[in-house]
Amino acid sequence: MSELERAPATVGPAGGVSPVPGVASAERAAFGLPGIPSVLLWLVLAGLAAWLWLGLGLVVIAIVLGVLLLIALAGFFIVQPNQASVITLFGRYVGTERRNGFYWTNPFTLRKNVSLRIRNFNSERLKVNDQMGNPIEIAAVIVWRVVDTARAVFDVEDYSEFVAIQSETALRHLAAGYPYDDYDGRTLSLRGNPDEVSEALGRELDTRLRHAGVEVLEARLSHLAYSPEIAGAMLQRQQASAIIAARQQIVQGAVGMVEMALRELEGQEIVHLDEERKAQMVSNLLVVLTSERGTQPVVNAGSLY
């Protein structure tokens, strides 16, 4: 755990977390009364003020009560589904209201709505160098949401922009840590291990964005390709690697078939061949089995020797 997370937050006189430099904020529940009972109470008090003015003639008391009721109107607010209201009082954070509905709180507070909905960030195509120094183009889709409204509002300037910048930074760092492709099959690569690469990207993003109160739900590469200036050369390399792998498999299969043919001929005593004839037969069979085109057989109408 980092020093930023271990450091305790100081509590101000209003009960909120004091935004001391270098100390992470922590979300807490805000004070809020149900809106409907508060409206009924406000109407009762408004009727009382009218009765004091018109019925008893207590004008001064009625005016004072009316002014207080007008100020109290500013305390009513609505929290929409999948939203939260971050409440501050005279520069002090006093809490977050996550409950959906109609509420009343201190009318002198300021309230800022923060969306808790799941969002997508589709990064731009970045041109970076992979672990081998090859220029590549890479992009990713990040699925995220705010889980700590206090950190999102007070610990970063703009949490949406913070997510965008840190996502691109993490993507560049990820691309530099893996080769585009592993031709030897010994290490992880961007193209050959998409699941492992996505998990690594998600872990790095989670570490970078937790200080902004953001949770990463999923991170996936949406684009991966060589840069245009080397794409042709790398395509030829991939084709050559595929051809070599295919020829290796063909040769292994041909050797097995030749071995089986010789074993069957000797086991069933169909024909007895000396070493020279065996070598010639093996050569002919390998030519037939490994040739890219169909071979033309030559029929021997005479003796074997």
GUTORKE-772602 format. One line per field, with one value per atom (N, C-alpha, C): residue number from 1; residue in one letter; y, x, z. Coordinates in steps of 0.1 Angstrom, whole numbers. Each point is the difference from the previous one (the first is absolute). Layout:
<recs>
i <- (NUM ...)
aa <- (A ...)
yy <- (Y ...)
xx <- (X ...)
zz <- (Z ...)
</recs>
This chain:
<recs>
i <- (1 1 1 2 2 2 3 3 3 4 4 4 5 5 5 6 6 6 7 7 7 8 8 8 9 9 9 10 10 10 11 11 11 12 12 12 13 13 13 14 14 14 15 15 15 16 16 16 17 17 17 18 18 18 19 19 19 20 20 20 21 21 21 22 22 22 23 23 23 24 24 24 25 25 25 26 26 26 27 27 27 28 28 28 29 29 29 30 30 30 31 31 31 32 32 32 33 33 33 34 34 34 35 35 35 36 36 36 37 37 37 38 38 38 39 39 39 40 40 40 41 41 41 42 42 42 43 43 43 44 44 44 45 45 45 46 46 46 47 47 47 48 48 48 49 49 49 50 50 50 51 51 51 52 52 52 53 53 53 54 54 54 55 55 55 56 56 56 57 57 57 58 58 58 59 59 59 60 60 60 61 61 61 62 62 62 63 63 63 64 64 64 65 65 65 66 66 66 67 67 67 68 68 68 69 69 69 70 70 70 71 71 71 72 72 72 73 73 73 74 74 74 75 75 75 76 76 76 77 77 77 78 78 78 79 79 79 80 80 80 81 81 81 82 82 82 83 83 83 84 84 84 85 85 85 86 86 86 87 87 87 88 88 88 89 89 89 90 90 90 91 91 91 92 92 92 93 93 93 94 94 94 95 95 95 96 96 96 97 97 97 98 98 98 99 99 99 100 100 100 101 101 101 102 102 102 103 103 103 104 104 104 105 105 105 106 106 106 107 107 107 108 108 108 109 109 109 110 110 110 111 111 111 112 112 112 113 113 113 114 114 114 115 115 115 116 116 116 117 117 117 118 118 118 119 119 119 120 120 120 121 121 121 122 122 122 123 123 123 124 124 124 125 125 125 126 126 126 127 127 127 128 128 128 129 129 129 130 130 130 131 131 131 132 132 132 133 133 133 134 134 134 135 135 135 136 136 136 137 137 137 138 138 138 139 139 139 140 140 140 141 141 141 142 142 142 143 143 143 144 144 144 145 145 145 146 146 146 147 147 147 148 148 148 149 149 149 150 150 150 151 151 151 152 152 152 153 153 153 154 154 154 155 155 155 156 156 156 157 157 157 158 158 158 159 159 159 160 160 160 161 161 161 162 162 162 163 163 163 164 164 164 165 165 165 166 166 166 167 167 167 168 168 168 169 169 169 170 170 170 171 171 171 172 172 172 173 173 173 174 174 174 175 175 175 176 176 176 177 177 177 178 178 178 179 179 179 180 180 180 181 181 181 182 182 182 183 183 183 184 184 184 185 185 185 186 186 186 187 187 187 188 188 188 189 189 189 190 190 190 191 191 191 192 192 192 193 193 193 194 194 194 195 195 195 196 196 196 197 197 197 198 198 198 199 199 199 200 200 200 201 201 201 202 202 202 203 203 203 204 204 204 205 205 205 206 206 206 207 207 207 208 208 208 209 209 209 210 210 210 211 211 211 212 212 212 213 213 213 214 214 214 215 215 215 216 216 216 217 217 217 218 218 218 219 219 219 220 220 220 221 221 221 222 222 222 223 223 223 224 224 224 225 225 225 226 226 226 227 227 227 228 228 228 229 229 229 230 230 230 231 231 231 232 232 232 233 233 233 234 234 234 235 235 235 236 236 236 237 237 237 238 238 238 239 239 239 240 240 240 241 241 241 242 242 242 243 243 243 244 244 244 245 245 245 246 246 246 247 247 247 248 248 248 249 249 249 250 250 250 251 251 251 252 252 252 253 253 253 254 254 254 255 255 255 256 256 256 257 257 257 258 258 258 259 259 259 260 260 260 261 261 261 262 262 262 263 263 263 264 264 264 265 265 265 266 266 266 267 267 267 268 268 268 269 269 269 270 270 270 271 271 271 272 272 272 273 273 273 274 274 274 275 275 275 276 276 276 277 277 277 278 278 278 279 279 279 280 280 280 281 281 281 282 282 282 283 283 283 284 284 284 285 285 285 286 286 286 287 287 287 288 288 288 289 289 289 290 290 290 291 291 291 292 292 292 293 293 293 294 294 294 295 295 295 296 296 296 297 297 297 298 298 298 299 299 299 300 300 300 301 301 301 302 302 302 303 303 303 304 304 304 305 305 305)
aa <- (M M M S S S E E E L L L E E E R R R A A A P P P A A A T T T V V V G G G P P P A A A G G G G G G V V V S S S P P P V V V P P P G G G V V V A A A S S S A A A E E E R R R A A A A A A F F F G G G L L L P P P G G G I I I P P P S S S V V V L L L L L L W W W L L L V V V L L L A A A G G G L L L A A A A A A W W W L L L W W W L L L G G G L L L G G G L L L V V V V V V I I I A A A I I I V V V L L L G G G V V V L L L L L L L L L I I I A A A L L L A A A G G G F F F F F F I I I V V V Q Q Q P P P N N N Q Q Q A A A S S S V V V I I I T T T L L L F F F G G G R R R Y Y Y V V V G G G T T T E E E R R R R R R N N N G G G F F F Y Y Y W W W T T T N N N P P P F F F T T T L L L R R R K K K N N N V V V S S S L L L R R R I I I R R R N N N F F F N N N S S S E E E R R R L L L K K K V V V N N N D D D Q Q Q M M M G G G N N N P P P I I I E E E I I I A A A A A A V V V I I I V V V W W W R R R V V V V V V D D D T T T A A A R R R A A A V V V F F F D D D V V V E E E D D D Y Y Y S S S E E E F F F V V V A A A I I I Q Q Q S S S E E E T T T A A A L L L R R R H H H L L L A A A A A A G G G Y Y Y P P P Y Y Y D D D D D D Y Y Y D D D G G G R R R T T T L L L S S S L L L R R R G G G N N N P P P D D D E E E V V V S S S E E E A A A L L L G G G R R R E E E L L L D D D T T T R R R L L L R R R H H H A A A G G G V V V E E E V V V L L L E E E A A A R R R L L L S S S H H H L L L A A A Y Y Y S S S P P P E E E I I I A A A G G G A A A M M M L L L Q Q Q R R R Q Q Q Q Q Q A A A S S S A A A I I I I I I A A A A A A R R R Q Q Q Q Q Q I I I V V V Q Q Q G G G A A A V V V G G G M M M V V V E E E M M M A A A L L L R R R E E E L L L E E E G G G Q Q Q E E E I I I V V V H H H L L L D D D E E E E E E R R R K K K A A A Q Q Q M M M V V V S S S N N N L L L L L L V V V V V V L L L T T T S S S E E E R R R G G G T T T Q Q Q P P P V V V V V V N N N A A A G G G S S S L L L Y Y Y)
yy <- (-12 12 12 10 12 9 10 10 8 2 8 -7 -13 -7 -3 0 -3 13 11 13 2 3 2 14 1 13 7 13 8 4 0 3 15 7 14 2 13 3 -3 -1 -3 -15 -8 -14 -6 8 -5 -2 -6 -2 12 4 12 -3 7 -3 4 -6 2 -4 8 -4 -13 -9 -13 -11 3 -10 -3 -13 -4 2 4 2 -13 -1 -12 3 -7 3 -4 8 -3 4 -6 3 14 7 14 0 11 2 5 -7 3 -5 9 -4 -3 -9 -4 13 1 13 2 -10 1 5 -7 6 14 3 13 11 -4 9 3 -11 2 9 -2 8 15 2 13 7 -7 5 4 -9 4 13 1 12 12 -2 11 5 -10 4 7 -4 6 15 2 14 8 -5 8 3 -10 2 11 -1 10 14 2 13 5 -9 4 -1 -11 -2 7 0 6 13 3 13 1 -12 0 0 12 2 -4 5 -2 -15 -7 -14 -8 4 -6 2 12 3 -8 -1 -8 -15 -5 -14 -2 10 -1 0 8 0 -13 -5 -13 -11 1 -10 1 12 2 -5 2 -6 -15 -6 -14 -7 8 -6 -4 6 -3 -14 -5 -13 -12 1 -11 -4 -13 -4 -14 -4 -13 -8 -13 -8 -10 0 -9 -14 -10 -13 -1 -7 -2 13 9 13 2 8 4 15 5 15 2 7 3 13 1 11 7 13 7 12 3 12 9 12 10 -6 -7 -5 -13 -6 -13 -11 -11 -12 -6 0 -6 -13 -5 -13 -1 -12 -3 -7 5 -7 -9 -13 -10 -5 2 -5 8 -7 6 6 12 5 15 5 14 2 10 1 15 3 13 0 9 1 15 3 14 8 11 8 8 1 8 -9 -12 -9 1 -4 -1 -15 -3 -14 -2 -10 -3 -14 -2 -13 -8 -12 -9 -12 -4 -12 -12 -10 -13 -11 4 -9 -6 -11 -6 7 3 8 -8 4 -6 11 -3 9 -7 5 -6 9 -5 8 2 10 2 -11 -1 -9 6 -6 5 -7 8 -6 -1 -12 -2 -11 -3 -10 -12 -12 -12 -3 -11 -4 -2 -4 -2 13 11 12 2 -9 1 10 10 9 -7 2 -6 10 -3 7 -8 7 -7 9 -6 8 -10 6 -9 7 -9 4 -2 10 -1 2 -9 1 3 11 5 7 3 7 6 10 7 -8 -4 -7 8 10 9 15 6 13 11 -2 10 1 -12 0 6 -4 4 16 6 14 8 -4 8 -4 -12 -4 2 2 2 12 7 12 -4 -10 -4 -15 -8 -14 -7 6 -6 2 12 3 -9 -1 -8 -15 -5 -14 -1 10 0 0 9 2 -12 -5 -11 -13 -1 -12 -1 12 0 -2 5 -2 -15 -6 -15 -8 4 -7 1 11 2 -9 0 -8 -15 -4 -14 -4 8 -3 -2 9 -1 -12 -7 -11 -14 0 -13 2 -11 0 -1 5 -1 -15 -8 -14 -8 -12 -8 -12 1 -11 -12 0 -11 -7 6 -6 -1 9 -1 11 11 11 4 8 6 11 1 10 7 12 7 -7 -6 -7 -14 -7 -14 -2 9 -2 12 2 11 0 -12 0 4 -5 4 15 5 14 9 -4 7 1 -12 0 9 0 9 14 4 13 4 -9 3 3 -9 2 14 3 13 12 -1 11 1 -11 0 7 -3 7 15 4 14 8 -6 7 -1 -8 -1 13 8 13 10 -3 9 -6 -11 -6 -7 -5 -7 -15 -8 -14 -4 -8 -5 -14 -1 -12 -10 6 -8 9 -6 6 -9 4 -9 8 -7 7 -1 12 1 1 3 1 -4 -8 -4 -3 8 -2 6 -5 6 14 9 13 -2 8 -2 -1 7 0 -14 -8 -13 -12 4 -11 -10 5 -9 -10 5 -8 -11 5 -9 -11 4 -10 -11 4 -10 -9 6 -8 -10 4 -9 -11 4 -10 -11 5 -9 -9 5 -8 -11 4 -9 -11 4 -10 -10 5 -8 -10 5 -9 -11 4 -10 -10 4 -9 -10 5 -8 -11 3 -10 -10 5 -9 -10 5 -8 -11 4 -9 -11 4 -10 -9 5 -8 -10 4 -9 -12 3 -10 -10 5 -8 -9 5 -8 -11 4 -10 -11 3 -10 -8 5 -7 -11 5 -10 -11 4 -10 -10 4 -9 -9 5 -8 -11 4 -10 -10 5 -9 -10 3 -9 -8 3 -6 1 11 2 1 8 2 2 -5 2 11 10 11 2 2 3 15 4 14 10 -3 10 1 -11 1 7 -3 7 15 4 14 7 -8 5 1 -10 0 11 2 11 14 1 13 2 -10 1 3 -7 3 14 4 14 10 -2 10 0 -12 -1 7 -3 5 14 6 14 9 -5 9 9 13 9 -3 -7 -3 -15 -4 -15 -5 -11 -6 -10 -2 -9 -13 -11 -13 -6 -7 -7 -14 -8 -14 -8 -8 -9 -13 -3 -13 -11 3 -10 -6 -5 -5 11 -3 10 5 -9 4 3)
xx <- (9 -9 9 -4 9 -2 9 -1 -12 -5 -12 -12 0 -12 1 12 2 -3 3 -1 -15 -3 -14 -4 -13 -6 -4 2 -4 -14 -7 -14 -1 -8 -2 -11 -2 -10 -14 -3 -13 -2 10 -2 5 4 5 15 4 15 6 11 7 9 0 8 15 7 14 8 10 8 7 -1 7 -8 -12 -8 -12 -3 -11 -13 -10 -13 -7 -10 -8 -15 -7 -15 -7 -10 -8 -14 -9 -15 -3 -8 -4 -13 -2 -13 -11 -11 -11 -13 -10 -13 -9 -10 -9 -7 -2 -5 -15 -8 -15 -3 4 -3 6 11 6 -9 -6 -9 -12 -6 -12 3 12 4 1 6 2 -14 -9 -14 -6 2 -6 6 13 7 -4 -2 -5 -14 -9 -13 1 9 2 4 10 4 -11 -9 -11 -10 -2 -9 5 14 6 -2 1 -1 -14 -9 -14 -9 3 -9 4 13 4 7 4 6 15 6 14 8 1 6 15 7 15 3 -7 3 -4 -11 -5 11 5 10 13 4 12 -2 -12 -3 -1 -5 -2 14 9 14 7 -2 6 -6 -13 -6 5 2 5 14 9 13 0 -10 -1 -3 -7 -3 12 12 12 5 -5 5 -6 -10 -6 8 2 7 -5 3 -4 12 1 11 -6 5 -5 6 -7 6 14 9 14 7 -3 7 2 9 3 2 -3 1 11 11 11 -3 0 -5 12 1 11 -7 6 -5 12 -1 11 14 1 13 3 -8 2 -9 6 -7 -8 -13 -8 -7 1 -5 -6 -4 -6 -13 -10 -13 -1 -1 -1 -14 -9 -13 -8 -8 -8 -12 -5 -12 1 -10 -1 4 9 5 2 2 3 12 9 12 3 11 3 0 -8 -2 13 9 13 10 -3 10 -1 11 1 0 -7 -2 4 8 5 -3 -7 -4 11 2 10 -7 2 -6 8 -8 5 -2 -4 -3 13 -1 12 2 13 4 10 1 10 10 13 10 7 -2 7 12 11 12 3 8 5 10 2 11 13 8 13 11 9 12 12 3 10 10 11 9 -2 0 -2 13 1 12 12 -2 11 3 -7 3 -7 -10 -7 -12 -1 -12 -13 -9 -14 -10 -13 -11 -9 -4 -8 -11 -11 -11 -7 -8 -7 -13 -9 -13 0 -3 1 -15 -4 -14 3 -6 3 -12 0 -10 6 -7 5 -6 9 -4 2 9 2 -1 -12 -3 9 5 8 14 6 12 -2 -10 -3 -1 -6 -3 12 6 9 15 3 14 6 -8 4 -8 6 -6 -12 1 -12 2 -8 2 -2 -9 -1 12 6 12 12 0 10 -1 -12 -1 6 -3 4 16 6 14 7 -4 6 -2 -11 -2 9 3 9 14 4 13 2 -10 1 1 -7 0 14 6 14 10 -1 8 -2 -12 -3 7 -2 6 15 6 15 5 -9 4 -2 -6 -2 4 4 2 -13 0 -13 -3 10 -2 12 -2 11 1 11 1 6 6 6 -9 -11 -10 5 9 6 -6 -4 -5 -14 -6 -13 1 -10 1 -14 0 -12 -11 5 -9 -4 10 -2 -7 0 -6 -9 -11 -9 -6 -3 -6 9 13 10 3 1 3 -11 -12 -12 0 3 1 11 12 11 -4 -7 -5 -10 -9 -10 7 10 6 8 6 8 -10 -11 -10 -6 -3 -6 10 13 9 1 -1 2 -13 -12 -12 -7 5 -6 1 10 2 -11 -7 -11 -13 0 -13 -7 8 -6 4 -10 2 0 9 1 -7 -10 -8 6 5 5 9 11 9 4 -3 3 7 9 6 -10 -3 -9 7 13 7 14 6 14 5 10 6 14 8 13 -3 10 -1 1 -6 1 14 10 13 7 -4 6 -10 -13 -10 3 5 3 11 11 11 -4 -8 -4 -10 -8 -9 8 11 9 6 4 6 -11 -12 -10 -3 0 -3 12 12 11 0 -4 -1 -10 -12 -11 5 7 5 10 9 10 -7 -10 -7 -8 -6 -7 9 12 9 6 2 5 -10 -13 -10 -1 1 0 12 12 11 -1 -5 -2 -9 -11 -10 6 8 5 10 8 10 -7 -11 -8 -6 -5 -6 11 12 10 5 1 4 -11 -13 -10 0 3 0 11 12 11 -2 -6 -3 -10 -10 -10 5 9 6 9 8 8 -8 -10 -8 -7 -6 -8 9 13 10 -5 -5 -4 12 10 12 11 12 12 9 3 8 13 11 12 1 10 1 -1 7 0 -15 -7 -14 -9 3 -8 2 12 3 -7 0 -6 -15 -6 -14 -4 8 -3 0 10 1 -12 -4 -11 -13 -2 -12 -1 12 0 -2 5 -3 -15 -6 -14 -9 4 -9 2 12 3 -1 -2 -1 -12 1 -11 -10 5 -8 -1 -9 -2 12 5 12 -5 8 -2 7 -7 6 7 11 7 -1 -6 -2 12 5 12 -6 1 -5 10 12 11 1 12 3 2 0 2 14 10 14 4)
zz <- (0 0 0 -8 -1 12 1 11 -1 -12 -2 6 -1 5 15 6 14 8 -6 8 4 13 4 -4 -3 -3 12 1 12 -1 12 0 4 -8 3 10 4 10 -4 -13 -5 -2 4 -1 -13 -9 -13 0 -12 -1 -6 8 -5 -11 -11 -11 2 9 3 -12 -5 -12 3 -10 1 8 4 7 -8 -2 -8 7 -7 6 1 8 2 0 -7 -1 13 4 12 -3 7 -2 5 -8 3 9 6 8 -10 0 -8 6 0 5 -12 2 -11 -5 -13 -6 3 -1 1 15 10 13 3 -6 1 -7 -11 -7 8 6 8 12 6 12 -5 -12 -5 -3 -5 -2 13 10 14 5 -1 5 -8 -14 -8 4 4 4 14 8 13 -2 -9 -2 -5 -9 -5 11 9 12 9 3 8 -5 -14 -6 0 -6 -2 13 7 12 12 3 13 -2 -12 -3 4 2 4 -13 -5 -14 0 10 1 1 9 1 -13 -6 -12 -11 -1 -11 3 12 3 -3 4 -4 -15 -7 -14 -7 5 -6 2 12 3 -9 -3 -8 -15 -4 -14 -1 10 0 0 8 1 -13 -9 -14 -7 2 -7 5 10 5 -6 -8 -7 -13 -2 -12 -3 -12 -6 -4 3 -4 -10 -12 -11 1 -6 1 -6 7 -4 -1 9 2 15 4 13 1 12 2 11 -4 9 6 13 8 7 -1 7 7 12 8 3 -6 2 -3 -11 -3 6 8 7 -6 -2 -5 12 -2 11 -3 -12 -3 -14 -4 -13 2 -7 0 -12 3 -11 -2 10 -1 -10 -8 -10 6 -5 5 3 8 3 15 3 13 3 13 5 9 -2 8 3 6 4 -12 0 -13 -3 9 -3 -7 -2 -6 -15 -7 -14 -4 -11 -4 -14 -2 -14 -3 -12 -4 -7 4 -6 -5 -13 -6 5 4 4 -11 -12 -11 -5 -6 -7 -13 -2 -12 -8 -13 -9 -4 -1 -5 -11 -13 -11 -4 3 -3 -14 -3 -14 -4 -13 -4 3 8 4 -8 -4 -7 10 4 10 -5 8 -3 10 -6 9 7 7 7 -9 -12 -10 -7 2 -7 -13 -3 -12 2 -9 1 -3 9 -1 2 -4 4 9 11 10 6 4 6 9 9 10 4 5 5 15 8 15 5 8 6 15 4 14 6 13 7 13 5 12 12 10 12 12 0 11 -5 3 -5 6 13 6 -7 -3 -7 -15 -6 -14 -1 10 0 5 11 8 -3 -4 -1 -14 -10 -13 -6 -10 -5 -8 -9 -8 -2 7 0 -14 -8 -14 -8 1 -8 7 13 7 -6 -1 -6 -14 -8 -14 -1 8 -1 6 12 6 -8 -7 -8 -12 -6 -11 5 12 5 3 6 4 -13 -11 -12 -7 1 -5 8 13 8 -2 -3 -2 -14 -10 -13 0 9 1 8 7 8 -7 -12 -7 -14 -6 -15 -7 -12 -8 -2 -4 -2 4 6 4 -10 -8 -10 6 12 6 10 3 9 15 4 13 10 -5 8 -4 8 -3 -11 -8 -10 -1 -6 -2 -8 -11 -9 4 6 3 13 10 13 3 -6 2 14 5 14 11 -1 10 -1 -12 -2 5 -2 5 15 6 15 5 -6 4 -2 -10 -2 10 4 10 14 3 13 1 -11 0 1 -8 1 14 6 13 10 -1 8 -2 -13 -3 3 -1 1 14 9 13 8 -3 7 -4 -11 -5 4 8 3 -11 -10 -12 1 -4 -1 -15 -4 -13 -1 -8 -1 -11 -10 -11 -9 -5 -9 -11 -12 -12 -11 -7 -12 -11 -6 -11 -14 0 -12 2 -8 1 -14 -5 -13 -1 -9 -3 -6 2 -7 -15 -8 -15 -6 6 -6 1 9 2 -2 -3 -1 -11 -11 -11 3 6 4 11 10 10 -5 -10 -7 -7 -6 -7 11 11 11 5 2 5 -10 -13 -10 -1 2 0 12 11 12 -1 -6 -3 -9 -11 -10 7 8 7 9 8 9 -8 -11 -8 -6 -5 -6 11 12 11 2 1 2 -11 -12 -12 1 3 0 11 12 11 -4 -7 -4 -11 -9 -11 6 9 6 7 7 7 -10 -12 -10 -6 -3 -6 10 12 10 1 0 0 -12 -12 -12 0 4 1 10 11 11 -5 -8 -5 -11 -8 -11 6 11 6 8 7 9 -8 -11 -8 -10 -1 -9 -14 -4 -14 -9 5 -8 9 -4 8 -7 8 -6 7 -8 7 4 6 5 -11 -11 -11 -6 -1 -5 10 13 10 -1 -1 -1 -12 -12 -12 2 7 2 9 11 9 -7 -9 -7 -9 -7 -9 7 12 8 5 5 6 -11 -12 -11 -3 0 -3 11 12 12 3 -3 4 -11 -13 -11 0 -4 0 -11 -11 -12 -1 -8 -2 -8 4 -7 -11 -10 -11 2 3 3 -13 3 -11 3 -9 2 -5 9 -3 -5 -13 -5 0 3 1 14 2 14 9 13 11 -1 -3 -1 -14)
</recs>
